[in-house]
Amino acid sequence: MALTDEEWKIDIEEKISQLKNTDNDGTVAAHTGGTQTKFITITHPSDPLFPSTIDHTLLKPDATSAQIDVLCYEAIRYGFKSCCVNGVHVEQVAEQLRGSKSIPCAVIGFPLGASTTAVKVFEAQDAIFNGAREINMPQLHQHDLRSSDSSLTQPSEEAMRKVNLKVILETIFLSDSEKIAGAFIAAEAGADFVKTCTGFGRGGATMEDVGLLYQSVEYTSGRNDGKGDRVKVKASAGIQSFEKCVEMLGAGAERVGTSSGVAIMQNMNVGTVSGTSQASTVSKVY
C-alpha cells in the first residue's frame, strides 16, 4: 500500500535519526566504521575476486561502435562484472558478451534523472528487451526526496524482477540527511543497489558517502526478494586507481564503476595494499 507524504516523512526522519550524530553545527557524522570483516578485502589487482567488483564503463556521448567492441573484449579478458553503456549500445554489448561471465548494464534517464516515470519505464523495458541484465538510473532528488511516490525509483515492477536496479543518488549534490533519505526511499522501492554518482557532475565517490549509504541500507539484510539478501552499494565517479577501489570496497561498496578498469588491472602505478590504503587523490570523473 502506498504511503502518504506524511507517512514517508515520518519514516524518513526516523531513519535519519537512527544514523546520525548531530554536532553543534547540525551536520550529520556518518558511521563509516563498523565491523570491517563484513566488507570486501582485496590487497592486489591479481585477486580473482577483484575484477568481479568492477562495472567496466563507457558512457561518453561520442562513444563509437568500435570502442564498444573493445570495451566488451576488455570485460571478457579481465573478467569484469559488467559493461555499462548507454541504451543505444545495449544490443551490441549483449551480443558481444554472450557466453561470457560479464553482463550488459544499461543506464536510463541518464545522467540527470529528469525524465518522467513513464519514460524511465519505457527505457528500462527497451534495455531489458535488448539484453540488459542490470539497470543504472539517477534519482531526481529535488522531486523524489519529497514525494510519496516510491515508484519513481522503480521504473517497472514486472521488468525489474528479472534484473538488478541500481539507483544513483548523485551524492555530490546532497546533504547527509538527503543521502540517507534517498537511499532509504530507493531501498523501500525495491532497488538492488544504491549508487553514489553519475560521474557527470563535480567531484565523485568518497569513503564517507559509501559508508553512509551502507549504513542507510544495512537494515535490509535478510530480505527475501529473489535477487539477493540485502540492498548493496556501488561507488562510482573519480575512481581511477586500485587504491581508490580498495578504499571504496573497504567502506562498504560491493561494486565499483570506472572507465579505468584496464589500467587498474594492468597494475599501472599500483602497489600492493596492506594496512592503511595510500589512495591517490583524483578529481577527474568518467
N, C-alpha and C positions, 0 to 999 in steps of 0.2 A: 504494500500500500504506500502511495506517495506521501511524503511528509510535507507539512505546510512550511512556509518560510519561518514561522516562529519555532516549530519543532526542529528544523535544521539549525537555527540559530542556537538553540539550547544545546543540541548535541555537539555542535562545533565548539562552542565556548567551553563545554565540559572537557572535550578532547584537548583543547589548548591549555586549560588549567592543569590537566594531568601531566603535561610535558614540560611546562615552562618553569623557570625560576625568574621571578621578576626582580630586577635590580633597582637601584634607586632611580635610574633614568628610565625605567619602564620597559627596557628591552628584554628579549627572551634569550636566555642562555641555553643553547641546545645541549642535550646529553649525548655527546659523541663518543663516550667511552663504552662501558658495558663489558660483557664477557667476550674478550677478543676471540676465544675459541669458536664462537658462533660464526665468525667471518672467514672468508677465503684467505688462506695464507699461501703466497707464492713468492719465491725468492729469486727466480730466474726465468727468462722467457722460454727456456727449454722445458719447463714444467709442462707435461702433457695436458694439464687442466687449463693452463693459461689461455690458449687460443679460443677455447670454447666459451670464454667470457667476453669475447670481442664481437661487436657488430661492426663489420667492415663497411665503411660508409662512403658514398659518393652522391652528394645532393646538390652539387653545383648546377646552376641553371643551364650552363653551356656544356654539360657532360655529353660526350658522343657515344654512339653505339659501340665503337671500338674500345673506348675507355671502360664501358660497362662490361664488355667481354673480358678485359684484363682484370677488372675487379673480381669477377667470378672465378677466373683462373687462380688468382691470388687466394681467394677464400678457400678454394678446394685444396690448393697446395699447402697452406698453413693450417687448415682446419678451423677457420673462424666460424663462429656460431651462425652468423648470417651475413647477407649482403643487403644493406639498407639503401634503398633508392627511391626516386620519385615514381609516381604511378605509371608514367609513360613507359618506364623501363621494366616493369614487373614481369611481364610475359617473357621478355628476353632472359631475365635473370632466372626465372623458374625453369626455363628450358636448359640453360647452361648448367644449373645446379642439379638437374635431375640425376638421381642415383648417388649423389654425394651426401655427406653429413651436414653440409651447410644449407641453410634455408633462406628463402626470399622474404625480405621485410620491406613493407611499403610505408611511406609517410602519407597522411591525408590531412587536409586543412592546414597545410604546411606553407610557410613557417609561422603564420600569425594566429592560427586557430580561429579566424574571424568568419569562417563560413557558417551558414545556418546548419542546424541539426540535420535537415533533410539532405543537404549537400554532402555532409560528412557520412551519412548513411550510404548514399549512392557511391561515394568514393571508396568506402570500405568494402561494399559488396562487389564493386568492379575489381578492386585489387585482389580480393579473395578469389573471385572467378578466374582471374588471370594467374593465380598460383601463389599469392602471398600467404605466408604462414604466420606472420606477425604484422601488427599494425602499430605505427607510432603516430600519435595525434596530440597536437598542442591544445591545452585547455585555455580558453579565453577568460583570463581571471577577472577582468573587470565585470563580466556578467556571471560567469559560472560560480564564483565565490559568494555571490549574493543571490543565488537562485535556488529554489526548492526543486528544480527540475534536474535531477541527477542523470537523466538520460542524455544530457548534453555531453557527458563524459563517456557514454557508451553508444556508439553510432548505431549498432544493430544487435539486439539481444540474440536473435537467432543466428546471425552470421558469426558473431564473436564467440559463440560456444566452440567453434572449430579452430580458432587461432588465439594467440596471445595479444592483448591490447596493452600498449604502453602509453600512459598519459603524461605528456610533457607539461610541467608546471611553469617553465621559464622563470626559475627561481631568482634570476638576477633582478627581476622587477618586483619581487615580493618581500614583504616583511616576514619575520619568522612566524608570526601568528597566521599570516596568509599561506605560508608554505604548509603549516600543519593543517589548516582548513582545506587547502587544495588536495593534499594527499589523502585526507580523511574522506572527502567527497568522492574522489576517484576510487578509493578502496570500497566504499559503500555502494558505488555504482557498478562494481564488478571488474574493475581494472586488474590486470595481472602484474603490472609494473607501474611504479611512479618514476618519472624521469626528470632530471634536473633542467636541461636547457636544449634549445634547438641548435645552438651554435651560430645563429644569425643575428644575435644581439651582442652587446658589450659583455666582456667577462665570460665566465664559464663555470664549470663544476668546482665545488670546494669540498674539502673533507667535512666541514661544519654542516653544509647543506645536506650532504649524503647521510651523515649521522642523524640529522634531524628528521629527514624523510624516513629513514629506517625506523627510528623510534615512533614516528607517526603511524606507521602501518604494522608495527610489530604485533599489535593486538589481533591481527588476522591469522596468526599462527594457529594451525589446526583446522582451518576452514576446509570444507569439502565441496568443491565446485567442479570436480572432474579434471581440472587443469593444473592443480598444484595445491600445496597445503597452506600457502600464505601469499600475500602481495609482496613483491620484491622491488628492489631499487636499481635503476640504471643511471650511471653517471655519464654525462656527455658534455662536450664543448671544452676546447682548450686542453685536451688530453693528448699529448704528443710524445710522451716518454714512458718507458717501462716503470720508472719510479713513480710517476704520476698515477699510472694504473694501479700499482701496489697500494698507494695511498687511498685511492677510491675503494678498492676491494677491502682494505683493512678497516674502512669506516662503515662498511655495511653494504656496499654495492655488490650485486651478483652479475651485472652486465656493464660493459664499458663501450660507449660509442666513440669511434675515432676514424679519421681518414688516414692516420699514420700507422696503421697496423703492421704493414710490411716493414717499415723502418724499425719499428719496435722489435719485431720478430727477428730481424737481421742483427739485433744487438748493437745498433749504432749508438755509440756514446753511452752504453749502458753497462753498469757493473752489477755484480750480484748484490742483492739487498739482504742485509742481515741486521737485526736490531732496528735502529732508527732509520727510517727512509730518508734519503738525501734527494728529495724531489727538486727538479729544476723548476723555476718559475717561468711560465709561458702565458702569453696573452692572446695569441692567435687562435681563432676558432675555425672549425670546418664549415 
